[in-house]
Amino acid sequence: MGKLKLTSPAFKHNGDMPKKYTCQGEEISPPLKISGVPNNAVSLVLIMTDPDVPIPKMIFPHWVICHLDPDTTTIEEGSKLENAVVGRNGVFQNKYIGPCPPWGKHRYIFTLYALDEKLPLDKKSGRNKALKLMKGHIIEETELIGLYEKIKEKK
């Protein structure tokens, strides 16, 4: 295999994410499809971030998933991910946080990493620790970007 790919049946790359997956909807994780995992991959890591947080300017982690099996082809909508480790998000919780930009349209970047070994990541691990430990172990990576702007509620 090769040419790692991450897609979603719920939205196109660089397309708008449905409200269902946001703070204005059910706030459940979107369904994802994985293909092209390299044959030598031992583990997958998925990190979802918002790089458009304005104050303070930062990359906010919404979802950190470690130890996904390289044979994984689907992450179901709202999955509990029993066969993986859900690390800490930007508010130190072990769960998915849906898009909820304070203003304007934000990008939500789902980055999938194929690794050559299973790293010592656990539920206390966040994005920064994962990125640090993954250095030198990334075989291939790919991105899926979803967009979201809060829907103004009518008064």
N, CA, C and O atoms as a GROMACS GRO file, in nm:
protein
  620
    1MET      N    1   0.085  -0.119   0.000
    1MET     CA    2   0.000   0.000   0.000
    1MET      C    3   0.089   0.124   0.000
    1MET      O    4   0.211   0.115  -0.014
    2GLY      N    5   0.028   0.236   0.015
    2GLY     CA    6   0.098   0.363   0.018
    2GLY      C    7   0.003   0.474  -0.020
    2GLY      O    8  -0.113   0.448  -0.051
    3LYS      N    9   0.050   0.593  -0.016
    3LYS     CA   10  -0.030   0.714  -0.040
    3LYS      C   11  -0.147   0.720   0.058
    3LYS      O   12  -0.264   0.706   0.021
    4LEU      N   13  -0.111   0.741   0.183
    4LEU     CA   14  -0.205   0.752   0.293
    4LEU      C   15  -0.312   0.856   0.263
    4LEU      O   16  -0.282   0.965   0.214
    5LYS      N   17  -0.437   0.821   0.292
    5LYS     CA   18  -0.547   0.912   0.263
    5LYS      C   19  -0.649   0.909   0.376
    5LYS      O   20  -0.680   0.803   0.432
    6LEU      N   21  -0.702   1.027   0.410
    6LEU     CA   22  -0.806   1.042   0.511
    6LEU      C   23  -0.920   1.121   0.449
    6LEU      O   24  -0.900   1.231   0.399
    7THR      N   25  -1.040   1.064   0.452
    7THR     CA   26  -1.157   1.131   0.396
    7THR      C   27  -1.273   1.117   0.494
    7THR      O   28  -1.265   1.044   0.592
    8SER      N   29  -1.381   1.188   0.464
    8SER     CA   30  -1.504   1.174   0.543
    8SER      C   31  -1.623   1.172   0.449
    8SER      O   32  -1.630   1.252   0.355
    9PRO      N   33  -1.717   1.080   0.473
    9PRO     CA   34  -1.840   1.083   0.393
    9PRO      C   35  -1.931   1.200   0.433
    9PRO      O   36  -2.030   1.226   0.364
   10ALA      N   37  -1.898   1.270   0.542
   10ALA     CA   38  -1.982   1.379   0.592
   10ALA      C   39  -1.947   1.515   0.533
   10ALA      O   40  -2.031   1.605   0.527
   11PHE      N   41  -1.822   1.532   0.488
   11PHE     CA   42  -1.780   1.660   0.429
   11PHE      C   43  -1.660   1.638   0.339
   11PHE      O   44  -1.583   1.543   0.358
   12LYS      N   45  -1.645   1.726   0.242
   12LYS     CA   46  -1.532   1.720   0.149
   12LYS      C   47  -1.412   1.792   0.209
   12LYS      O   48  -1.426   1.876   0.297
   13HIS      N   49  -1.292   1.757   0.159
   13HIS     CA   50  -1.170   1.828   0.198
   13HIS      C   51  -1.188   1.977   0.165
   13HIS      O   52  -1.226   2.013   0.054
   14ASN      N   53  -1.159   2.061   0.263
   14ASN     CA   54  -1.177   2.207   0.254
   14ASN      C   55  -1.324   2.247   0.238
   14ASN      O   56  -1.354   2.357   0.192
   15GLY      N   57  -1.414   2.157   0.278
   15GLY     CA   58  -1.557   2.187   0.273
   15GLY      C   59  -1.611   2.214   0.412
   15GLY      O   60  -1.544   2.190   0.513
   16ASP      N   61  -1.734   2.264   0.417
   16ASP     CA   62  -1.798   2.294   0.545
   16ASP      C   63  -1.837   2.166   0.618
   16ASP      O   64  -1.893   2.074   0.560
   17MET      N   65  -1.807   2.164   0.748
   17MET     CA   66  -1.847   2.052   0.833
   17MET      C   67  -1.993   2.070   0.871
   17MET      O   68  -2.036   2.181   0.902
   18PRO      N   69  -2.072   1.962   0.870
   18PRO     CA   70  -2.211   1.972   0.912
   18PRO      C   71  -2.223   2.012   1.059
   18PRO      O   72  -2.140   1.976   1.143
   19LYS      N   73  -2.328   2.087   1.088
   19LYS     CA   74  -2.356   2.137   1.224
   19LYS      C   75  -2.358   2.024   1.327
   19LYS      O   76  -2.320   2.043   1.443
   20LYS      N   77  -2.402   1.907   1.286
   20LYS     CA   78  -2.414   1.790   1.373
   20LYS      C   79  -2.286   1.764   1.454
   20LYS      O   80  -2.293   1.719   1.568
   21TYR      N   81  -2.170   1.791   1.395
   21TYR     CA   82  -2.041   1.758   1.457
   21TYR      C   83  -1.983   1.873   1.538
   21TYR      O   84  -1.868   1.865   1.582
   22THR      N   85  -2.060   1.979   1.558
   22THR     CA   86  -2.011   2.101   1.623
   22THR      C   87  -2.081   2.125   1.756
   22THR      O   88  -2.170   2.050   1.796
   23CYS      N   89  -2.039   2.232   1.824
   23CYS     CA   90  -2.100   2.269   1.952
   23CYS      C   91  -2.244   2.314   1.934
   23CYS      O   92  -2.320   2.320   2.031
   24GLN      N   93  -2.283   2.346   1.812
   24GLN     CA   94  -2.421   2.388   1.786
   24GLN      C   95  -2.510   2.270   1.746
   24GLN      O   96  -2.629   2.287   1.720
   25GLY      N   97  -2.451   2.152   1.741
   25GLY     CA   98  -2.525   2.031   1.705
   25GLY      C   99  -2.510   1.927   1.814
   25GLY      O  100  -2.515   1.959   1.933
   26GLU      N  101  -2.490   1.802   1.773
   26GLU     CA  102  -2.475   1.691   1.869
   26GLU      C  103  -2.334   1.682   1.926
   26GLU      O  104  -2.311   1.614   2.026
   27GLU      N  105  -2.241   1.750   1.863
   27GLU     CA  106  -2.099   1.748   1.902
   27GLU      C  107  -2.045   1.606   1.913
   27GLU      O  108  -1.980   1.569   2.010
   28ILE      N  109  -2.074   1.527   1.810
   28ILE     CA  110  -2.016   1.394   1.800
   28ILE      C  111  -1.911   1.397   1.690
   28ILE      O  112  -1.917   1.479   1.598
   29SER      N  113  -1.815   1.307   1.700
   29SER     CA  114  -1.708   1.304   1.600
   29SER      C  115  -1.761   1.259   1.465
   29SER      O  116  -1.851   1.174   1.458
   30PRO      N  117  -1.706   1.315   1.357
   30PRO     CA  118  -1.752   1.277   1.224
   30PRO      C  119  -1.700   1.140   1.182
   30PRO      O  120  -1.599   1.093   1.235
   31PRO      N  121  -1.767   1.076   1.087
   31PRO     CA  122  -1.716   0.950   1.034
   31PRO      C  123  -1.594   0.978   0.947
   31PRO      O  124  -1.590   1.075   0.872
   32LEU      N  125  -1.494   0.891   0.957
   32LEU     CA  126  -1.371   0.907   0.880
   32LEU      C  127  -1.336   0.777   0.810
   32LEU      O  128  -1.364   0.668   0.861
   33LYS      N  129  -1.275   0.788   0.694
   33LYS     CA  130  -1.229   0.673   0.617
   33LYS      C  131  -1.078   0.684   0.599
   33LYS      O  132  -1.026   0.791   0.566
   34ILE      N  133  -1.009   0.574   0.620
   34ILE     CA  134  -0.863   0.568   0.609
   34ILE      C  135  -0.827   0.469   0.499
   34ILE      O  136  -0.882   0.359   0.493
   35SER      N  137  -0.735   0.508   0.412
   35SER     CA  138  -0.687   0.417   0.308
   35SER      C  139  -0.540   0.444   0.280
   35SER      O  140  -0.485   0.547   0.320
   36GLY      N  141  -0.476   0.351   0.211
   36GLY     CA  142  -0.337   0.369   0.170
   36GLY      C  143  -0.236   0.365   0.282
   36GLY      O  144  -0.129   0.425   0.271
   37VAL      N  145  -0.268   0.295   0.391
   37VAL     CA  146  -0.173   0.286   0.503
   37VAL      C  147  -0.051   0.206   0.457
   37VAL      O  148  -0.066   0.097   0.403
   38PRO      N  149   0.069   0.259   0.479
   38PRO     CA  150   0.190   0.187   0.438
   38PRO      C  151   0.197   0.049   0.504
   38PRO      O  152   0.158   0.033   0.620
   39ASN      N  153   0.248  -0.050   0.431
   39ASN     CA  154   0.258  -0.186   0.483
   39ASN      C  155   0.343  -0.197   0.609
   39ASN      O  156   0.320  -0.285   0.692
   40ASN      N  157   0.441  -0.108   0.623
   40ASN     CA  158   0.530  -0.115   0.739
   40ASN      C  159   0.480  -0.032   0.857
   40ASN      O  160   0.552  -0.018   0.956
   41ALA      N  161   0.360   0.022   0.849
   41ALA     CA  162   0.306   0.100   0.962
   41ALA      C  163   0.270   0.006   1.077
   41ALA      O  164   0.213  -0.101   1.056
   42VAL      N  165   0.306   0.047   1.198
   42VAL     CA  166   0.279  -0.031   1.318
   42VAL      C  167   0.162   0.030   1.395
   42VAL      O  168   0.089  -0.040   1.465
   43SER      N  169   0.145   0.161   1.382
   43SER     CA  170   0.044   0.233   1.458
   43SER      C  171   0.003   0.359   1.382
   43SER      O  172   0.080   0.413   1.303
   44LEU      N  173  -0.119   0.406   1.408
   44LEU     CA  174  -0.166   0.533   1.352
   44LEU      C  175  -0.201   0.629   1.465
   44LEU      O  176  -0.248   0.588   1.571
   45VAL      N  177  -0.179   0.757   1.441
   45VAL     CA  178  -0.218   0.863   1.534
   45VAL      C  179  -0.301   0.963   1.454
   45VAL      O  180  -0.265   0.998   1.341
   46LEU      N  181  -0.411   1.008   1.512
   46LEU     CA  182  -0.496   1.109   1.449
   46LEU      C  183  -0.509   1.228   1.544
   46LEU      O  184  -0.545   1.212   1.660
   47ILE      N  185  -0.480   1.346   1.493
   47ILE     CA  186  -0.491   1.468   1.574
   47ILE      C  187  -0.575   1.569   1.497
   47ILE      O  188  -0.548   1.598   1.380
   48MET      N  189  -0.677   1.623   1.564
   48MET     CA  190  -0.762   1.727   1.505
   48MET      C  191  -0.731   1.859   1.575
   48MET      O  192  -0.735   1.866   1.698
   49THR      N  193  -0.700   1.962   1.498
   49THR     CA  194  -0.665   2.092   1.555
   49THR      C  195  -0.741   2.206   1.488
   49THR      O  196  -0.790   2.192   1.376
   50ASP      N  197  -0.747   2.317   1.559
   50ASP     CA  198  -0.797   2.444   1.504
   50ASP      C  199  -0.679   2.540   1.507
   50ASP      O  200  -0.641   2.586   1.615
   51PRO      N  201  -0.619   2.573   1.392
   51PRO     CA  202  -0.505   2.664   1.390
   51PRO      C  203  -0.546   2.811   1.385
   51PRO      O  204  -0.460   2.900   1.379
   52ASP      N  205  -0.676   2.838   1.386
   52ASP     CA  206  -0.725   2.974   1.368
   52ASP      C  207  -0.774   3.041   1.497
   52ASP      O  208  -0.842   3.143   1.492
   53VAL      N  209  -0.739   2.983   1.612
   53VAL     CA  210  -0.778   3.045   1.740
   53VAL      C  211  -0.709   3.181   1.748
   53VAL      O  212  -0.586   3.188   1.741
   54PRO      N  213  -0.788   3.290   1.764
   54PRO     CA  214  -0.728   3.423   1.757
   54PRO      C  215  -0.662   3.473   1.886
   54PRO      O  216  -0.555   3.533   1.881
   55ILE      N  217  -0.724   3.448   2.000
   55ILE     CA  218  -0.672   3.503   2.126
   55ILE      C  219  -0.679   3.396   2.233
   55ILE      O  220  -0.790   3.352   2.264
   56PRO      N  221  -0.569   3.350   2.290
   56PRO     CA  222  -0.433   3.374   2.242
   56PRO      C  223  -0.410   3.295   2.114
   56PRO      O  224  -0.468   3.189   2.094
   57LYS      N  225  -0.324   3.348   2.027
   57LYS     CA  226  -0.293   3.281   1.900
   57LYS      C  227  -0.228   3.147   1.932
   57LYS      O  228  -0.120   3.141   1.991
   58MET      N  229  -0.294   3.040   1.891
   58MET     CA  230  -0.243   2.907   1.923
   58MET      C  231  -0.307   2.805   1.830
   58MET      O  232  -0.402   2.834   1.758
   59ILE      N  233  -0.252   2.685   1.833
   59ILE     CA  234  -0.313   2.571   1.764
   59ILE      C  235  -0.384   2.491   1.872
   59ILE      O  236  -0.320   2.433   1.959
   60PHE      N  237  -0.516   2.488   1.865
   60PHE     CA  238  -0.596   2.424   1.970
   60PHE      C  239  -0.630   2.280   1.931
   60PHE      O  240  -0.692   2.257   1.828
   61PRO      N  241  -0.588   2.183   2.015
   61PRO     CA  242  -0.620   2.043   1.986
   61PRO      C  243  -0.763   2.006   2.029
   61PRO      O  244  -0.799   2.022   2.145
   62HIS      N  245  -0.841   1.959   1.934
   62HIS     CA  246  -0.979   1.918   1.960
   62HIS      C  247  -0.992   1.769   1.987
   62HIS      O  248  -1.086   1.725   2.054
   63TRP      N  249  -0.897   1.690   1.935
   63TRP     CA  250  -0.909   1.544   1.943
   63TRP      C  251  -0.771   1.485   1.921
   63TRP      O  252  -0.703   1.521   1.826
   64VAL      N  253  -0.730   1.393   2.009
   64VAL     CA  254  -0.601   1.326   1.997
   64VAL      C  255  -0.627   1.176   2.014
   64VAL      O  256  -0.672   1.131   2.119
   65ILE      N  257  -0.598   1.099   1.909
   65ILE     CA  258  -0.619   0.954   1.914
   65ILE      C  259  -0.486   0.886   1.886
   65ILE      O  260  -0.423   0.909   1.783
   66CYS      N  261  -0.444   0.800   1.978
   66CYS     CA  262  -0.318   0.728   1.966
   66CYS      C  263  -0.347   0.577   1.954
   66CYS      O  264  -0.453   0.530   1.993
   67HIS      N  265  -0.251   0.505   1.900
   67HIS     CA  266  -0.255   0.358   1.893
   67HIS      C  267  -0.372   0.304   1.810
   67HIS      O  268  -0.426   0.199   1.842
   68LEU      N  269  -0.409   0.376   1.705
   68LEU     CA  270  -0.505   0.318   1.611
   68LEU      C  271  -0.435   0.206   1.536
   68LEU      O  272  -0.321   0.221   1.493
   69ASP      N  273  -0.503   0.095   1.521
   69ASP     CA  274  -0.447  -0.018   1.448
   69ASP      C  275  -0.426   0.022   1.301
   69ASP      O  276  -0.514   0.086   1.243
   70PRO      N  277  -0.313  -0.015   1.241
   70PRO     CA  278  -0.288   0.022   1.102
   70PRO      C  279  -0.386  -0.043   1.003
   70PRO      O  280  -0.394  -0.001   0.887
   71ASP      N  281  -0.461  -0.143   1.048
   71ASP     CA  282  -0.563  -0.205   0.963
   71ASP      C  283  -0.697  -0.130   0.968
   71ASP      O  284  -0.792  -0.167   0.899
   72THR      N  285  -0.703  -0.025   1.049
   72THR     CA  286  -0.826   0.054   1.061
   72THR      C  287  -0.858   0.120   0.927
   72THR      O  288  -0.773   0.185   0.867
   73THR      N  289  -0.981   0.102   0.881
   73THR     CA  290  -1.024   0.166   0.757
   73THR      C  291  -1.138   0.265   0.780
   73THR      O  292  -1.166   0.350   0.696
   74THR      N  293  -1.203   0.254   0.896
   74THR     CA  294  -1.317   0.339   0.926
   74THR      C  295  -1.317   0.378   1.074
   74THR      O  296  -1.292   0.294   1.161
   75ILE      N  297  -1.345   0.504   1.100
   75ILE     CA  298  -1.376   0.549   1.236
   75ILE      C  299  -1.521   0.595   1.227
   75ILE      O  300  -1.553   0.693   1.160
   76GLU      N  301  -1.608   0.522   1.293
   76GLU     CA  302  -1.751   0.550   1.284
   76GLU      C  303  -1.787   0.683   1.349
   76GLU      O  304  -1.717   0.730   1.439
   77GLU      N  305  -1.894   0.743   1.304
   77GLU     CA  306  -1.947   0.865   1.362
   77GLU      C  307  -1.971   0.842   1.512
   77GLU      O  308  -2.036   0.745   1.550
   78GLY      N  309  -1.920   0.933   1.595
   78GLY     CA  310  -1.940   0.924   1.740
   78GLY      C  311  -1.872   0.806   1.806
   78GLY      O  312  -1.909   0.768   1.917
   79SER      N  313  -1.772   0.747   1.740
   79SER     CA  314  -1.703   0.627   1.790
   79SER      C  315  -1.641   0.649   1.927
   79SER      O  316  -1.586   0.756   1.956
   80LYS      N  317  -1.651   0.547   2.012
   80LYS     CA  318  -1.589   0.550   2.145
   80LYS      C  319  -1.442   0.505   2.138
   80LYS      O  320  -1.368   0.522   2.235
   81LEU      N  321  -1.401   0.451   2.026
   81LEU     CA  322  -1.261   0.412   2.002
   81LEU      C  323  -1.204   0.321   2.110
   81LEU      O  324  -1.099   0.349   2.167
   82GLU      N  325  -1.275   0.212   2.139
   82GLU     CA  326  -1.231   0.118   2.242
   82GLU      C  327  -1.096   0.054   2.212
   82GLU      O  328  -1.024   0.015   2.304
   83ASN      N  329  -1.059   0.045   2.084
   83ASN     CA  330  -0.933  -0.020   2.046
   83ASN      C  331  -0.819   0.079   2.025
   83ASN      O  332  -0.718   0.045   1.963
   84ALA      N  333  -0.835   0.200   2.077
   84ALA     CA  334  -0.731   0.302   2.066
   84ALA      C  335  -0.727   0.379   2.198
   84ALA      O  336  -0.806   0.352   2.288
   85VAL      N  337  -0.635   0.473   2.208
   85VAL     CA  338  -0.625   0.557   2.327
   85VAL      C  339  -0.662   0.699   2.287
   85VAL      O  340  -0.602   0.756   2.195
   86VAL      N  341  -0.760   0.756   2.356
   86VAL     CA  342  -0.797   0.895   2.331
   86VAL      C  343  -0.720   0.980   2.431
   86VAL      O  344  -0.742   0.973   2.552
   87GLY      N  345  -0.628   1.062   2.377
   87GLY     CA  346  -0.546   1.148   2.461
   87GLY      C  347  -0.619   1.276   2.498
   87GLY      O  348  -0.738   1.293   2.471
   88ARG      N  349  -0.545   1.366   2.561
   88ARG     CA  350  -0.604   1.492   2.610
   88ARG      C  351  -0.620   1.594   2.499
   88ARG      O  352  -0.531   1.614   2.417
   89ASN      N  353  -0.736   1.658   2.499
   89ASN     CA  354  -0.760   1.768   2.406
   89ASN      C  355  -0.712   1.899   2.470
   89ASN      O  356  -0.643   1.896   2.572
   90GLY      N  357  -0.749   2.011   2.413
   90GLY     CA  358  -0.701   2.141   2.461
   90GLY      C  359  -0.753   2.186   2.596
   90GLY      O  360  -0.702   2.282   2.653
   91VAL      N  361  -0.856   2.117   2.648
   91VAL     CA  362  -0.906   2.148   2.782
   91VAL      C  363  -0.884   2.028   2.875
   91VAL      O  364  -0.956   2.010   2.973
   92PHE      N  365  -0.783   1.947   2.842
   92PHE     CA  366  -0.737   1.834   2.924
   92PHE      C  367  -0.844   1.728   2.948
   92PHE      O  368  -0.847   1.665   3.054
   93GLN      N  369  -0.930   1.709   2.850
   93GLN     CA  370  -1.030   1.602   2.857
   93GLN      C  371  -0.998   1.498   2.750
   93GLN      O  372  -0.938   1.529   2.647
   94ASN      N  373  -1.038   1.376   2.776
   94ASN     CA  374  -1.011   1.265   2.684
   94ASN      C  375  -1.134   1.240   2.597
   94ASN      O  376  -1.203   1.139   2.611
   95LYS      N  377  -1.158   1.336   2.507
   95LYS     CA  378  -1.273   1.322   2.419
   95LYS      C  379  -1.262   1.419   2.302
   95LYS      O  380  -1.173   1.504   2.297
   96TYR      N  381  -1.353   1.403   2.209
   96TYR     CA  382  -1.366   1.492   2.094
   96TYR      C  383  -1.436   1.620   2.138
   96TYR      O  384  -1.534   1.617   2.212
   97ILE      N  385  -1.384   1.734   2.092
   97ILE     CA  386  -1.452   1.863   2.109
   97ILE      C  387  -1.486   1.911   1.969
   97ILE      O  388  -1.399   1.926   1.884
   98GLY      N  389  -1.613   1.936   1.946
   98GLY     CA  390  -1.656   1.982   1.814
   98GLY      C  391  -1.618   2.126   1.786
   98GLY      O  392  -1.593   2.203   1.879
   99PRO      N  393  -1.613   2.163   1.659
   99PRO     CA  394  -1.585   2.301   1.621
   99PRO      C  395  -1.682   2.398   1.689
   99PRO      O  396  -1.802   2.371   1.699
  100CYS      N  397  -1.627   2.511   1.736
  100CYS     CA  398  -1.709   2.611   1.806
  100CYS      C  399  -1.637   2.745   1.800
  100CYS      O  400  -1.607   2.804   1.904
  101PRO      N  401  -1.608   2.795   1.680
  101PRO     CA  402  -1.530   2.918   1.670
  101PRO      C  403  -1.605   3.039   1.728
  101PRO      O  404  -1.725   3.053   1.705
  102PRO      N  405  -1.534   3.125   1.803
  102PRO     CA  406  -1.601   3.240   1.863
  102PRO      C  407  -1.654   3.338   1.757
  102PRO      O  408  -1.758   3.400   1.776
  103TRP      N  409  -1.582   3.350   1.646
  103TRP     CA  410  -1.626   3.432   1.534
  103TRP      C  411  -1.550   3.390   1.410
  103TRP      O  412  -1.438   3.338   1.418
  104GLY      N  413  -1.612   3.413   1.295
  104GLY     CA  414  -1.546   3.382   1.168
  104GLY      C  415  -1.542   3.233   1.139
  104GLY      O  416  -1.578   3.150   1.222
  105LYS      N  417  -1.496   3.202   1.020
  105LYS     CA  418  -1.482   3.063   0.975
  105LYS      C  419  -1.345   3.012   1.015
  105LYS      O  420  -1.244   3.077   0.987
  106HIS      N  421  -1.339   2.896   1.079
  106HIS     CA  422  -1.214   2.835   1.120
  106HIS      C  423  -1.191   2.706   1.041
  106HIS      O  424  -1.285   2.643   0.992
  107ARG      N  425  -1.062   2.670   1.031
  107ARG     CA  426  -1.023   2.543   0.970
  107ARG      C  427  -1.005   2.441   1.082
  107ARG      O  428  -0.949   2.471   1.187
  108TYR      N  429  -1.051   2.321   1.058
  108TYR     CA  430  -1.032   2.211   1.152
  108TYR      C  431  -0.954   2.104   1.077
  108TYR      O  432  -1.005   2.041   0.984
  109ILE      N  433  -0.830   2.086   1.119
  109ILE     CA  434  -0.737   2.000   1.046
  109ILE      C  435  -0.725   1.865   1.116
  109ILE      O  436  -0.680   1.857   1.231
  110PHE      N  437  -0.764   1.761   1.045
  110PHE     CA  438  -0.749   1.623   1.092
  110PHE      C  439  -0.621   1.572   1.027
  110PHE      O  440  -0.615   1.555   0.906
  111THR      N  441  -0.518   1.547   1.107
  111THR     CA  442  -0.391   1.497   1.054
  111THR      C  443  -0.373   1.352   1.098
  111THR      O  444  -0.377   1.322   1.218
  112LEU      N  445  -0.354   1.264   1.002
  112LEU     CA  446  -0.334   1.123   1.028
  112LEU      C  447  -0.188   1.089   1.004
  112LEU      O  448  -0.133   1.121   0.898
  113TYR      N  449  -0.126   1.024   1.101
  113TYR     CA  450   0.015   0.986   1.093
  113TYR      C  451   0.027   0.834   1.094
  113TYR      O  452  -0.034   0.768   1.178
  114ALA      N  453   0.104   0.779   1.002
  114ALA     CA  454   0.139   0.637   1.002
  114ALA      C  455   0.279   0.628   1.064
  114ALA      O  456   0.373   0.692   1.017
  115LEU      N  457   0.292   0.547   1.169
  115LEU     CA  458   0.418   0.539   1.244
  115LEU      C  459   0.484   0.403   1.230
  115LEU      O  460   0.419   0.301   1.205
  116ASP      N  461   0.617   0.403   1.246
  116ASP     CA  462   0.693   0.278   1.234
  116ASP      C  463   0.702   0.202   1.366
  116ASP      O  464   0.761   0.094   1.370
  117GLU      N  465   0.646   0.257   1.473
  117GLU     CA  466   0.641   0.185   1.600
  117GLU      C  467   0.528   0.239   1.687
  117GLU      O  468   0.476   0.348   1.663
  118LYS      N  469   0.491   0.161   1.787
  118LYS     CA  470   0.389   0.204   1.882
  118LYS      C  471   0.461   0.285   1.990
  118LYS      O  472   0.548   0.232   2.059
  119LEU      N  473   0.424   0.409   2.004
  119LEU     CA  474   0.494   0.499   2.096
  119LEU      C  475   0.433   0.495   2.235
  119LEU      O  476   0.317   0.457   2.251
  120PRO      N  477   0.511   0.535   2.338
  120PRO     CA  478   0.459   0.534   2.476
  120PRO      C  479   0.364   0.652   2.502
  120PRO      O  480   0.394   0.743   2.578
  121LEU      N  481   0.248   0.646   2.436
  121LEU     CA  482   0.146   0.749   2.453
  121LEU      C  483   0.029   0.687   2.530
  121LEU      O  484  -0.009   0.573   2.506
  122ASP      N  485  -0.027   0.764   2.622
  122ASP     CA  486  -0.141   0.716   2.700
  122ASP      C  487  -0.247   0.825   2.709
  122ASP      O  488  -0.237   0.927   2.642
  123LYS      N  489  -0.348   0.803   2.792
  123LYS     CA  490  -0.459   0.899   2.799
  123LYS      C  491  -0.419   1.034   2.857
  123LYS      O  492  -0.495   1.130   2.847
  124LYS      N  493  -0.300   1.043   2.918
  124LYS     CA  494  -0.250   1.172   2.968
  124LYS      C  495  -0.174   1.247   2.859
  124LYS      O  496  -0.138   1.364   2.876
  125SER      N  497  -0.150   1.180   2.748
  125SER     CA  498  -0.074   1.241   2.638
  125SER      C  499  -0.164   1.336   2.558
  125SER      O  500  -0.278   1.305   2.527
  126GLY      N  501  -0.108   1.451   2.526
  126GLY     CA  502  -0.178   1.548   2.443
  126GLY      C  503  -0.104   1.564   2.311
  126GLY      O  504  -0.013   1.487   2.280
  127ARG      N  505  -0.145   1.663   2.235
  127ARG     CA  506  -0.087   1.688   2.103
  127ARG      C  507   0.064   1.710   2.110
  127ARG      O  508   0.139   1.650   2.032
  128ASN      N  509   0.109   1.796   2.201
  128ASN     CA  510   0.251   1.830   2.206
  128ASN      C  511   0.338   1.709   2.236
  128ASN      O  512   0.442   1.690   2.172
  129LYS      N  513   0.297   1.627   2.332
  129LYS     CA  514   0.375   1.507   2.365
  129LYS      C  515   0.376   1.411   2.246
  129LYS      O  516   0.480   1.354   2.212
  130ALA      N  517   0.260   1.395   2.183
  130ALA     CA  518   0.253   1.305   2.067
  130ALA      C  519   0.346   1.352   1.956
  130ALA      O  520   0.422   1.273   1.901
  131LEU      N  521   0.342   1.481   1.924
  131LEU     CA  522   0.429   1.534   1.817
  131LEU      C  523   0.576   1.515   1.851
  131LEU      O  524   0.657   1.482   1.764
  132LYS      N  525   0.611   1.536   1.977
  132LYS     CA  526   0.751   1.521   2.019
  132LYS      C  527   0.797   1.375   2.004
  132LYS      O  528   0.905   1.349   1.951
  133LEU      N  529   0.715   1.282   2.052
  133LEU     CA  530   0.753   1.141   2.046
  133LEU      C  531   0.748   1.084   1.904
  133LEU      O  532   0.818   0.986   1.874
  134MET      N  533   0.667   1.142   1.818
  134MET     CA  534   0.655   1.092   1.680
  134MET      C  535   0.774   1.130   1.592
  134MET      O  536   0.795   1.068   1.488
  135LYS      N  537   0.852   1.230   1.633
  135LYS     CA  538   0.967   1.273   1.552
  135LYS      C  539   1.056   1.153   1.521
  135LYS      O  540   1.096   1.079   1.610
  136GLY      N  541   1.085   1.135   1.393
  136GLY     CA  542   1.170   1.025   1.350
  136GLY      C  543   1.096   0.894   1.330
  136GLY      O  544   1.156   0.794   1.289
  137HIS      N  545   0.965   0.892   1.358
  137HIS     CA  546   0.888   0.768   1.346
  137HIS      C  547   0.772   0.780   1.246
  137HIS      O  548   0.697   0.684   1.227
  138ILE      N  549   0.758   0.896   1.184
  138ILE     CA  550   0.648   0.916   1.089
  138ILE      C  551   0.689   0.862   0.952
  138ILE      O  552   0.784   0.910   0.890
  139ILE      N  553   0.616   0.763   0.905
  139ILE     CA  554   0.639   0.706   0.772
  139ILE      C  555   0.571   0.793   0.668
  139ILE      O  556   0.627   0.825   0.563
  140GLU      N  557   0.447   0.830   0.700
  140GLU     CA  558   0.367   0.910   0.608
  140GLU      C  559   0.259   0.982   0.687
  140GLU      O  560   0.218   0.937   0.794
  141GLU      N  561   0.214   1.097   0.635
  141GLU     CA  562   0.104   1.169   0.699
  141GLU      C  563   0.015   1.231   0.592
  141GLU      O  564   0.057   1.253   0.478
  142THR      N  565  -0.108   1.259   0.632
  142THR     CA  566  -0.204   1.320   0.541
  142THR      C  567  -0.301   1.406   0.621
  142THR      O  568  -0.313   1.391   0.742
  143GLU      N  569  -0.370   1.496   0.552
  143GLU     CA  570  -0.464   1.586   0.619
  143GLU      C  571  -0.600   1.586   0.552
  143GLU      O  572  -0.614   1.565   0.432
  144LEU      N  573  -0.700   1.608   0.635
  144LEU     CA  574  -0.836   1.636   0.591
  144LEU      C  575  -0.876   1.764   0.662
  144LEU      O  576  -0.867   1.772   0.785
  145ILE      N  577  -0.920   1.864   0.587
  145ILE     CA  578  -0.958   1.992   0.648
  145ILE      C  579  -1.107   2.015   0.632
  145ILE      O  580  -1.162   2.007   0.522
  146GLY      N  581  -1.172   2.044   0.745
  146GLY     CA  582  -1.312   2.082   0.746
  146GLY      C  583  -1.322   2.226   0.793
  146GLY      O  584  -1.240   2.272   0.871
  147LEU      N  585  -1.423   2.297   0.746
  147LEU     CA  586  -1.443   2.437   0.782
  147LEU      C  587  -1.573   2.451   0.861
  147LEU      O  588  -1.669   2.377   0.840
  148TYR      N  589  -1.574   2.549   0.953
  148TYR     CA  590  -1.698   2.576   1.025
  148TYR      C  591  -1.701   2.720   1.073
  148TYR      O  592  -1.602   2.774   1.122
  149GLU      N  593  -1.819   2.781   1.056
  149GLU     CA  594  -1.848   2.913   1.111
  149GLU      C  595  -1.980   2.899   1.185
  149GLU      O  596  -2.076   2.843   1.133
  150LYS      N  597  -1.983   2.952   1.307
  150LYS     CA  598  -2.105   2.940   1.388
  150LYS      C  599  -2.224   2.999   1.314
  150LYS      O  600  -2.216   3.102   1.248
  151ILE      N  601  -2.334   2.929   1.327
  151ILE     CA  602  -2.459   2.976   1.269
  151ILE      C  603  -2.521   3.073   1.368
  151ILE      O  604  -2.543   3.039   1.484
  152LYS      N  605  -2.548   3.193   1.322
  152LYS     CA  606  -2.605   3.295   1.412
  152LYS      C  607  -2.749   3.256   1.446
  152LYS      O  608  -2.832   3.230   1.359
  153GLU      N  609  -2.775   3.252   1.576
  153GLU     CA  610  -2.910   3.219   1.624
  153GLU      C  611  -2.998   3.342   1.611
  153GLU      O  612  -2.957   3.453   1.647
  154LYS      N  613  -3.118   3.324   1.560
  154LYS     CA  614  -3.213   3.436   1.547
  154LYS      C  615  -3.275   3.465   1.683
  154LYS      O  616  -3.312   3.375   1.757
  155LYS      N  617  -3.284   3.595   1.713
  155LYS     CA  618  -3.339   3.635   1.844
  155LYS      C  619  -3.487   3.654   1.838
  155LYS      O  620  -3.550   3.688   1.938
   0.00000   0.00000   0.00000
